[in-house]
Amino acid sequence: MTDKPSFLPERLALLADLDAAQYITDGLLSGKEDVPAIDLNKITEPLPYDAESRAELDPMRALVEDAMYQFREDRPTAADGWLAPRLHATLRLTRREAADRGIWNYLALGVAPDYVVWRHLSEPKRTREEGGGSPKVAAARFRGPAYTQAFARLWWAAELYRDGPDYGPVVTACGNQEMLNTALRMDVIEHRPTAQAMLRLIARGTVTSTREANAMAAAVNASAVTLMYDVVAPDAERDGRPLREWIEAAESAPAVPRRELPVGPYEEKTPERSVDVLVDHFAELFAEAPVRGRRDADEGTGDGED
């Protein structure tokens, strides 16, 4: 299997899309080759900010190693809910900084290609069912859009699903892969009451399977065409100061805890009334949403389970 890079510098860096592409080989995607770390680091660019602690590479490497060790006996998907909030709290990026694909390219190829292979190598059974050959990692997990790339998707999930400083909802979101694969692509998820209301339905057990989460996400997105969620369920006015202070505090912050969830920026939480309004509305949408297999389950058992 793909191994840890043989050379790791002290600081994180940026790796441009075109430069990243030349290292994404068939051998890497199948987990049979390593990334030539020294050559790769010759073509990187320094991060555009000076904060020493936010640029340190060792905390990120330690984090992914802990994730792979802690979940070595589980399905790799189980690591998402553990890693996403800790990745977010370790890097402490602004959204503008996180929009630069260069940092995610570098994390995937220069820092933790072994993690990307471990987490995203397709299962042999699924590969056979899809008529493919040997199991492979999709290239977009190394170099791809924010909702697909291995580390970008986790950072953005933590950013969009956290409730102010509380990362608890992020764990809920990562526990249902459709909240990463489908909902994370939707513009409406940037409205915090919408995101929190969807997660409440999952936490309460109204929405359980990935199939149901997909149906809920489609219904919520379609309803947004006619109902302006930010009008019926307004969010609190965002203040940029807590985020700036949280980022500045990275210089003196200890390593993120492994057992307890870290604490995010002390931003105001999502208004409860707005979340409650959308929970009721989304529950009605979901009740009418087409879910493959639900009708058969209702008729066969009467309990509506998928």
Solvent accessible surface area in square Angstrom, and as a share of the most:
residue,aa,sasa,rsa
1,M,151,0.67
2,T,9,0.05
3,D,85,0.44
4,K,89,0.38
5,P,8,0.05
6,S,109,0.70
7,F,85,0.35
8,L,46,0.23
9,P,35,0.22
10,E,148,0.67
11,R,89,0.33
12,L,5,0.02
13,A,10,0.08
14,L,23,0.12
15,L,0,0.00
16,A,50,0.39
17,D,43,0.22
18,L,152,0.76
19,D,41,0.22
20,A,0,0.00
21,A,42,0.33
22,Q,111,0.49
23,Y,25,0.09
24,I,28,0.14
25,T,57,0.33
26,D,99,0.51
27,G,13,0.12
28,L,2,0.01
29,L,20,0.10
30,S,17,0.11
31,G,2,0.02
32,K,153,0.65
33,E,84,0.38
34,D,81,0.42
35,V,8,0.05
36,P,66,0.41
37,A,3,0.02
38,I,100,0.51
39,D,72,0.37
40,L,0,0.00
41,N,28,0.14
42,K,148,0.63
43,I,62,0.32
44,T,32,0.19
45,E,102,0.46
46,P,114,0.72
47,L,17,0.08
48,P,103,0.65
49,Y,26,0.10
50,D,129,0.67
51,A,31,0.24
52,E,106,0.48
53,S,29,0.19
54,R,17,0.06
55,A,0,0.00
56,E,80,0.36
57,L,0,0.00
58,D,100,0.52
59,P,47,0.29
60,M,1,0.00
61,R,14,0.05
62,A,44,0.34
63,L,1,0.00
64,V,0,0.00
65,E,64,0.29
66,D,50,0.26
67,A,0,0.00
68,M,35,0.16
69,Y,145,0.55
70,Q,89,0.39
71,F,25,0.10
72,R,129,0.47
73,E,149,0.67
74,D,77,0.40
75,R,154,0.56
76,P,43,0.27
77,T,42,0.25
78,A,48,0.37
79,A,0,0.00
80,D,0,0.00
81,G,11,0.10
82,W,21,0.07
83,L,0,0.00
84,A,0,0.00
85,P,0,0.00
86,R,7,0.02
87,L,0,0.00
88,H,1,0.00
89,A,4,0.03
90,T,29,0.17
91,L,2,0.01
92,R,28,0.10
93,L,3,0.01
94,T,43,0.25
95,R,82,0.30
96,R,209,0.76
97,E,37,0.17
98,A,2,0.01
99,A,71,0.55
100,D,59,0.30
101,R,92,0.34
102,G,5,0.05
103,I,4,0.02
104,W,5,0.02
105,N,1,0.01
106,Y,0,0.00
107,L,0,0.00
108,A,0,0.00
109,L,0,0.00
110,G,0,0.00
111,V,0,0.00
112,A,0,0.00
113,P,1,0.00
114,D,15,0.08
115,Y,1,0.00
116,V,0,0.00
117,V,1,0.00
118,W,57,0.20
119,R,22,0.08
120,H,19,0.08
121,L,49,0.24
122,S,36,0.23
123,E,82,0.37
124,P,79,0.50
125,K,129,0.55
126,R,150,0.55
127,T,12,0.07
128,R,165,0.60
129,E,123,0.55
130,E,120,0.54
131,G,67,0.65
132,G,46,0.44
133,G,63,0.60
134,S,65,0.42
135,P,37,0.23
136,K,89,0.38
137,V,3,0.01
138,A,58,0.45
139,A,47,0.37
140,A,32,0.25
141,R,51,0.19
142,F,0,0.00
143,R,76,0.28
144,G,6,0.06
145,P,48,0.30
146,A,42,0.33
147,Y,75,0.29
148,T,21,0.12
149,Q,1,0.00
150,A,0,0.00
151,F,0,0.00
152,A,2,0.01
153,R,2,0.01
154,L,2,0.01
155,W,1,0.00
156,W,38,0.13
157,A,0,0.00
158,A,0,0.00
159,E,13,0.06
160,L,17,0.08
161,Y,0,0.00
162,R,7,0.03
163,D,12,0.06
164,G,1,0.01
165,P,24,0.15
166,D,54,0.28
167,Y,2,0.01
168,G,26,0.25
169,P,22,0.14
170,V,0,0.00
171,V,63,0.36
172,T,40,0.23
173,A,0,0.00
174,C,4,0.02
175,G,71,0.68
176,N,6,0.03
177,Q,36,0.16
178,E,29,0.13
179,M,1,0.00
180,L,0,0.00
181,N,50,0.26
182,T,36,0.21
183,A,0,0.00
184,L,15,0.07
185,R,138,0.50
186,M,19,0.08
187,D,120,0.62
188,V,26,0.15
189,I,1,0.01
190,E,103,0.46
191,H,30,0.13
192,R,15,0.05
193,P,0,0.00
194,T,0,0.00
195,A,0,0.00
196,Q,6,0.03
197,A,0,0.00
198,M,0,0.00
199,L,6,0.03
200,R,59,0.21
201,L,3,0.01
202,I,26,0.13
203,A,75,0.58
204,R,150,0.55
205,G,42,0.40
206,T,58,0.34
207,V,1,0.00
208,T,85,0.49
209,S,34,0.22
210,T,65,0.38
211,R,86,0.31
212,E,11,0.05
213,A,0,0.00
214,N,64,0.33
215,A,11,0.08
216,M,1,0.01
217,A,0,0.00
218,A,58,0.45
219,A,21,0.16
220,V,1,0.00
221,N,62,0.32
222,A,68,0.52
223,S,15,0.10
224,A,30,0.23
225,V,127,0.73
226,T,123,0.72
227,L,52,0.26
228,M,125,0.56
229,Y,10,0.04
230,D,81,0.42
231,V,99,0.57
232,V,55,0.32
233,A,0,0.00
234,P,70,0.44
235,D,44,0.23
236,A,17,0.13
237,E,164,0.74
238,R,108,0.40
239,D,76,0.39
240,G,38,0.37
241,R,141,0.51
242,P,24,0.15
243,L,34,0.17
244,R,138,0.51
245,E,96,0.43
246,W,18,0.06
247,I,21,0.10
248,E,120,0.54
249,A,47,0.36
250,A,11,0.09
251,E,101,0.45
252,S,100,0.65
253,A,38,0.30
254,P,121,0.76
255,A,84,0.65
256,V,17,0.10
257,P,52,0.32
258,R,71,0.26
259,R,222,0.81
260,E,114,0.51
261,L,66,0.33
262,P,10,0.06
263,V,79,0.45
264,G,0,0.00
265,P,0,0.00
266,Y,163,0.62
267,E,17,0.08
268,E,121,0.54
269,K,100,0.42
270,T,6,0.04
271,P,41,0.26
272,E,98,0.44
273,R,175,0.64
274,S,4,0.03
275,V,1,0.00
276,D,66,0.34
277,V,52,0.30
278,L,0,0.00
279,V,5,0.03
280,D,92,0.48
281,H,46,0.21
282,F,0,0.00
283,A,33,0.25
284,E,115,0.52
285,L,41,0.21
286,F,12,0.05
287,A,67,0.52
288,E,149,0.67
289,A,9,0.07
290,P,126,0.80
291,V,14,0.08
292,R,179,0.65
293,G,30,0.29
294,R,39,0.14
295,R,177,0.65
296,D,103,0.54
297,A,19,0.15
298,D,65,0.34
299,E,133,0.60
300,G,63,0.61
301,T,95,0.55
302,G,65,0.63
303,D,83,0.43
304,G,20,0.19
305,E,118,0.53
306,D,79,0.41
